[in-house]
Amino acid sequence: MVNRRTTRRYELSLPVIVRGPVDEEAACLTGKTRDISSRGVYFTIDNKVSAGARVDLTMILPPEVTGGTEVFIKATARVIRVDTRSVNADQKIDVAAILERYEIIRNEVAIE
């Protein structure tokens, strides 16, 4: 398998809130990131999302990571791959998404 990554990945387990698909009304899902780069994110959630879907993401960087206050990354992303796996009888969904747009918010409440 050829590695086509052009940016460095950082292994970070951060809380992530997933809303989407963007064009449909959907429930708010929560999960954890596995890794993140300036162009994409790989995260785990409990509910399925389809490849090709556009989703809104809010990732939360705690003070332990930022060295100060909590920081939010709000992003619009496109799902490019969905992997299903079972862990202790729980169905987990791994999602790879390309970040289309993101904004870093400091010292503000980013969750509406």
C-alpha positions as protocol buffer text, in pm:
chain_id: "A"
residue {
  index: 1
  type: MET
  ca { x: 0 y: 0 z: 0 }
}
residue {
  index: 2
  type: VAL
  ca { x: 141 y: 339 z: -101 }
}
residue {
  index: 3
  type: ASN
  ca { x: 137 y: 617 z: 157 }
}
residue {
  index: 4
  type: ARG
  ca { x: -2 y: 926 z: -18 }
}
residue {
  index: 5
  type: ARG
  ca { x: -5 y: 1153 z: 285 }
}
residue {
  index: 6
  type: THR
  ca { x: 144 y: 1496 z: 225 }
}
residue {
  index: 7
  type: THR
  ca { x: 107 y: 1634 z: 578 }
}
residue {
  index: 8
  type: ARG
  ca { x: 221 y: 1508 z: 915 }
}
residue {
  index: 9
  type: ARG
  ca { x: -31 y: 1319 z: 1130 }
}
residue {
  index: 10
  type: TYR
  ca { x: -54 y: 1362 z: 1504 }
}
residue {
  index: 11
  type: GLU
  ca { x: -188 y: 1079 z: 1718 }
}
residue {
  index: 12
  type: LEU
  ca { x: -435 y: 1262 z: 1940 }
}
residue {
  index: 13
  type: SER
  ca { x: -733 y: 1119 z: 2123 }
}
residue {
  index: 14
  type: LEU
  ca { x: -963 y: 1420 z: 2147 }
}
residue {
  index: 15
  type: PRO
  ca { x: -1337 y: 1443 z: 2202 }
}
residue {
  index: 16
  type: VAL
  ca { x: -1520 y: 1508 z: 1875 }
}
residue {
  index: 17
  type: ILE
  ca { x: -1880 y: 1610 z: 1814 }
}
residue {
  index: 18
  type: VAL
  ca { x: -2016 y: 1509 z: 1473 }
}
residue {
  index: 19
  type: ARG
  ca { x: -2321 y: 1670 z: 1313 }
}
residue {
  index: 20
  type: GLY
  ca { x: -2435 y: 1573 z: 970 }
}
residue {
  index: 21
  type: PRO
  ca { x: -2473 y: 1508 z: 693 }
}
residue {
  index: 22
  type: VAL
  ca { x: -2464 y: 1888 z: 656 }
}
residue {
  index: 23
  type: ASP
  ca { x: -2766 y: 1902 z: 422 }
}
residue {
  index: 24
  type: GLU
  ca { x: -2989 y: 1687 z: 644 }
}
residue {
  index: 25
  type: GLU
  ca { x: -3111 y: 1723 z: 999 }
}
residue {
  index: 26
  type: ALA
  ca { x: -2924 y: 1463 z: 1201 }
}
residue {
  index: 27
  type: ALA
  ca { x: -2853 y: 1381 z: 1561 }
}
residue {
  index: 28
  type: CYS
  ca { x: -2540 y: 1499 z: 1730 }
}
residue {
  index: 29
  type: LEU
  ca { x: -2289 y: 1212 z: 1760 }
}
residue {
  index: 30
  type: THR
  ca { x: -1989 y: 1200 z: 1989 }
}
residue {
  index: 31
  type: GLY
  ca { x: -1665 y: 1014 z: 1945 }
}
residue {
  index: 32
  type: LYS
  ca { x: -1287 y: 1034 z: 1975 }
}
residue {
  index: 33
  type: THR
  ca { x: -1019 y: 1127 z: 1726 }
}
residue {
  index: 34
  type: ARG
  ca { x: -742 y: 878 z: 1661 }
}
residue {
  index: 35
  type: ASP
  ca { x: -521 y: 1108 z: 1459 }
}
residue {
  index: 36
  type: ILE
  ca { x: -538 y: 1448 z: 1297 }
}
residue {
  index: 37
  type: SER
  ca { x: -347 y: 1654 z: 1042 }
}
residue {
  index: 38
  type: SER
  ca { x: -395 y: 1993 z: 880 }
}
residue {
  index: 39
  type: ARG
  ca { x: -586 y: 1821 z: 596 }
}
residue {
  index: 40
  type: GLY
  ca { x: -778 y: 1541 z: 760 }
}
residue {
  index: 41
  type: VAL
  ca { x: -894 y: 1354 z: 1066 }
}
residue {
  index: 42
  type: TYR
  ca { x: -951 y: 990 z: 1159 }
}
residue {
  index: 43
  type: PHE
  ca { x: -1207 y: 932 z: 1433 }
}
residue {
  index: 44
  type: THR
  ca { x: -1425 y: 666 z: 1595 }
}
residue {
  index: 45
  type: ILE
  ca { x: -1801 y: 696 z: 1656 }
}
residue {
  index: 46
  type: ASP
  ca { x: -2084 y: 457 z: 1746 }
}
residue {
  index: 47
  type: ASN
  ca { x: -2321 y: 545 z: 1461 }
}
residue {
  index: 48
  type: LYS
  ca { x: -2268 y: 494 z: 1091 }
}
residue {
  index: 49
  type: VAL
  ca { x: -2205 y: 777 z: 850 }
}
residue {
  index: 50
  type: SER
  ca { x: -2174 y: 727 z: 474 }
}
residue {
  index: 51
  type: ALA
  ca { x: -1867 y: 780 z: 259 }
}
residue {
  index: 52
  type: GLY
  ca { x: -1909 y: 1102 z: 62 }
}
residue {
  index: 53
  type: ALA
  ca { x: -2120 y: 1269 z: 332 }
}
residue {
  index: 54
  type: ARG
  ca { x: -2033 y: 1620 z: 445 }
}
residue {
  index: 55
  type: VAL
  ca { x: -2028 y: 1658 z: 824 }
}
residue {
  index: 56
  type: ASP
  ca { x: -1966 y: 1933 z: 1076 }
}
residue {
  index: 57
  type: LEU
  ca { x: -1705 y: 1849 z: 1338 }
}
residue {
  index: 58
  type: THR
  ca { x: -1613 y: 2014 z: 1665 }
}
residue {
  index: 59
  type: MET
  ca { x: -1291 y: 1887 z: 1820 }
}
residue {
  index: 60
  type: ILE
  ca { x: -1201 y: 1992 z: 2172 }
}
residue {
  index: 61
  type: LEU
  ca { x: -839 y: 2046 z: 2274 }
}
residue {
  index: 62
  type: PRO
  ca { x: -824 y: 2040 z: 2655 }
}
residue {
  index: 63
  type: PRO
  ca { x: -600 y: 2272 z: 2858 }
}
residue {
  index: 64
  type: GLU
  ca { x: -355 y: 1982 z: 2907 }
}
residue {
  index: 65
  type: VAL
  ca { x: -290 y: 1978 z: 2532 }
}
residue {
  index: 66
  type: THR
  ca { x: -290 y: 2356 z: 2470 }
}
residue {
  index: 67
  type: GLY
  ca { x: -98 y: 2453 z: 2782 }
}
residue {
  index: 68
  type: GLY
  ca { x: -365 y: 2712 z: 2861 }
}
residue {
  index: 69
  type: THR
  ca { x: -737 y: 2727 z: 2801 }
}
residue {
  index: 70
  type: GLU
  ca { x: -966 y: 2491 z: 2612 }
}
residue {
  index: 71
  type: VAL
  ca { x: -951 y: 2536 z: 2233 }
}
residue {
  index: 72
  type: PHE
  ca { x: -1215 y: 2428 z: 1983 }
}
residue {
  index: 73
  type: ILE
  ca { x: -1157 y: 2331 z: 1620 }
}
residue {
  index: 74
  type: LYS
  ca { x: -1479 y: 2368 z: 1421 }
}
residue {
  index: 75
  type: ALA
  ca { x: -1463 y: 2209 z: 1078 }
}
residue {
  index: 76
  type: THR
  ca { x: -1662 y: 2103 z: 776 }
}
residue {
  index: 77
  type: ALA
  ca { x: -1533 y: 1773 z: 642 }
}
residue {
  index: 78
  type: ARG
  ca { x: -1608 y: 1517 z: 371 }
}
residue {
  index: 79
  type: VAL
  ca { x: -1608 y: 1151 z: 471 }
}
residue {
  index: 80
  type: ILE
  ca { x: -1380 y: 951 z: 242 }
}
residue {
  index: 81
  type: ARG
  ca { x: -1375 y: 611 z: 415 }
}
residue {
  index: 82
  type: VAL
  ca { x: -1581 y: 423 z: 673 }
}
residue {
  index: 83
  type: ASP
  ca { x: -1451 y: 108 z: 848 }
}
residue {
  index: 84
  type: THR
  ca { x: -1667 y: -105 z: 1077 }
}
residue {
  index: 85
  type: ARG
  ca { x: -1512 y: -306 z: 1357 }
}
residue {
  index: 86
  type: SER
  ca { x: -1633 y: -489 z: 1666 }
}
residue {
  index: 87
  type: VAL
  ca { x: -1483 y: -430 z: 2008 }
}
residue {
  index: 88
  type: ASN
  ca { x: -1616 y: -638 z: 2298 }
}
residue {
  index: 89
  type: ALA
  ca { x: -1955 y: -683 z: 2125 }
}
residue {
  index: 90
  type: ASP
  ca { x: -1978 y: -307 z: 2059 }
}
residue {
  index: 91
  type: GLN
  ca { x: -1992 y: -192 z: 1700 }
}
residue {
  index: 92
  type: LYS
  ca { x: -1750 y: 94 z: 1640 }
}
residue {
  index: 93
  type: ILE
  ca { x: -1720 y: 294 z: 1321 }
}
residue {
  index: 94
  type: ASP
  ca { x: -1383 y: 436 z: 1214 }
}
residue {
  index: 95
  type: VAL
  ca { x: -1415 y: 736 z: 984 }
}
residue {
  index: 96
  type: ALA
  ca { x: -1153 y: 905 z: 767 }
}
residue {
  index: 97
  type: ALA
  ca { x: -1247 y: 1256 z: 656 }
}
residue {
  index: 98
  type: ILE
  ca { x: -1087 y: 1537 z: 460 }
}
residue {
  index: 99
  type: LEU
  ca { x: -1111 y: 1878 z: 622 }
}
residue {
  index: 100
  type: GLU
  ca { x: -1264 y: 2120 z: 372 }
}
residue {
  index: 101
  type: ARG
  ca { x: -1269 y: 2419 z: 606 }
}
residue {
  index: 102
  type: TYR
  ca { x: -1177 y: 2473 z: 969 }
}
residue {
  index: 103
  type: GLU
  ca { x: -1161 y: 2746 z: 1227 }
}
residue {
  index: 104
  type: ILE
  ca { x: -973 y: 2753 z: 1557 }
}
residue {
  index: 105
  type: ILE
  ca { x: -1164 y: 2916 z: 1840 }
}
residue {
  index: 106
  type: ARG
  ca { x: -995 y: 3015 z: 2166 }
}
residue {
  index: 107
  type: ASN
  ca { x: -1163 y: 3128 z: 2489 }
}
residue {
  index: 108
  type: GLU
  ca { x: -1517 y: 3101 z: 2348 }
}
residue {
  index: 109
  type: VAL
  ca { x: -1794 y: 2847 z: 2371 }
}
residue {
  index: 110
  type: ALA
  ca { x: -1798 y: 2675 z: 2031 }
}
residue {
  index: 111
  type: ILE
  ca { x: -2083 y: 2433 z: 2094 }
}
residue {
  index: 112
  type: GLU
  ca { x: -2423 y: 2576 z: 2021 }
}
